Amino acid sequence: MIHPETDNPEKGQLLRRSEHHRELLEEEMKAIAEKSEKILTNAIIIGGALALTYFLVTSLSGSSKSKKKKAKAATPVVPDSAEEESAAQHEEPSVIAQVGNVLMAQATGLLLSIAREKLVEFLQSQAAKKGKTHEHS
């Protein structure tokens, strides 16, 4: 098939090949854009999970630390024997603090597990796409 722009068959063939290569490049650009979008989405999910974990850890552990500091500051000066009993009481975390620590550990484990699964899925999809592109070459 000769392009209407030229009567020369060689030039027409070169134009068709050029058009074909341009279409292939456009398809590759679309694929790269889609991959970039998926990578960005996964990065945002993982970053959000990590930020949420950090927030939970700091808020749960920070609140118990500030309570301990306030309790130590408000403790009156007592004789030595009473001071030892008071120190023993402050060393044992309260039930609420223990529950908070367990919840924090569970949330951290869950979020890290989700992040790991997303990362594995992403790496598998990248490996599969690389395999497909090498088959077509």
C-alpha positions in Angstrom: 0.0 0.0 0.0 1.4 3.3 -1.0 0.9 6.4 1.1 -1.1 9.1 -0.6 1.8 11.6 0.2 4.2 9.8 -2.1 4.4 7.8 -5.3 7.7 6.2 -4.2 7.1 2.7 -2.8 10.2 2.7 -0.7 9.3 6.0 0.9 5.7 4.7 1.6 7.1 1.6 3.2 9.4 3.7 5.4 6.5 5.9 6.4 4.4 2.8 7.3 7.3 1.4 9.4 7.7 4.8 11.0 4.0 4.9 11.9 4.2 1.4 13.3 7.1 2.3 15.5 5.4 5.4 16.7 2.3 3.4 17.7 4.6 0.9 19.6 6.2 3.8 21.4 2.9 5.3 22.4 1.8 1.9 23.8 5.0 1.7 25.8 4.4 5.2 27.1 0.9 4.2 28.2 2.2 1.1 30.0 4.9 3.1 31.7 2.3 5.7 32.9 0.1 2.9 34.2 3.1 1.3 36.1 4.0 4.6 37.6 0.5 5.2 38.8 0.4 1.8 40.4 3.8 2.3 42.0 2.7 5.7 43.4 -0.5 4.2 44.7 1.3 1.4 46.5 3.9 3.9 47.9 1.1 6.1 49.2 -0.6 3.1 50.8 2.6 1.9 52.4 3.5 5.4 53.5 0.1 5.9 55.0 0.3 2.6 56.9 3.7 3.5 58.3 2.5 7.0 59.2 -0.5 5.6 60.9 1.6 3.1 62.8 4.0 5.9 63.9 1.1 8.0 65.0 -0.4 5.2 67.0 2.9 4.2 68.6 3.8 7.8 69.6 0.3 8.6 70.8 -0.1 5.4 72.9 3.5 5.4 74.2 3.7 9.2 74.5 0.5 9.4 76.7 1.8 6.8 79.1 5.2 8.5 79.4 3.6 11.9 80.0 1.4 10.4 82.7 4.5 8.8 84.4 6.3 12.2 84.3 3.3 13.9 85.8 3.0 11.2 88.5 6.7 11.5 89.4 6.5 15.3 89.5 3.4 15.2 91.7 4.8 12.6 94.1 5.5 14.1 97.5 8.8 13.5 99.4 8.3 10.4 101.6 10.6 8.4 103.9 12.9 5.8 102.5 10.7 2.7 103.1 7.6 4.4 101.6 9.8 5.7 98.7 10.8 2.1 97.8 7.1 1.0 97.8 6.2 3.9 95.7 9.0 3.2 93.2 7.8 -0.4 92.9 4.3 0.7 92.2 5.4 3.1 89.4 7.5 0.4 87.7 4.5 -1.9 87.1 2.5 -0.6 84.1 -1.2 -0.2 84.6 -3.7 -2.5 82.9 -4.6 0.2 80.5 -1.0 0.7 79.5 -0.6 -3.0 79.0 -3.7 -3.2 76.8 -2.4 -0.2 74.9 1.0 -1.8 74.3 -0.6 -5.0 73.1 -2.9 -3.1 70.7 0.0 -1.1 69.5 2.0 -4.3 68.8 -0.9 -5.9 67.0 -1.6 -2.8 64.9 2.1 -2.5 64.0 2.2 -6.2 63.0 -1.0 -6.0 61.0 0.1 -2.9 59.1 3.6 -4.3 58.4 2.0 -7.5 57.1 -0.3 -5.5 54.8 2.7 -3.4 53.6 4.7 -6.6 53.0 1.8 -8.2 51.0 1.5 -5.1 48.8 5.2 -5.1 48.2 5.3 -8.8 47.2 2.3 -8.3 44.9 4.0 -5.3 43.3 7.3 -7.2 42.8 5.5 -10.2 41.3 3.6 -7.9 38.9 6.8 -6.2 37.9 8.5 -9.6 37.3 5.6 -10.8 35.2 5.6 -7.6 33.1 9.3 -7.9 32.6 8.8 -11.5 31.4 6.1 -10.4 29.0 8.2 -7.6 27.5 11.2 -10.0 27.1 8.9 -12.5 25.3 7.7 -9.9 22.8 11.3 -8.7 22.0 
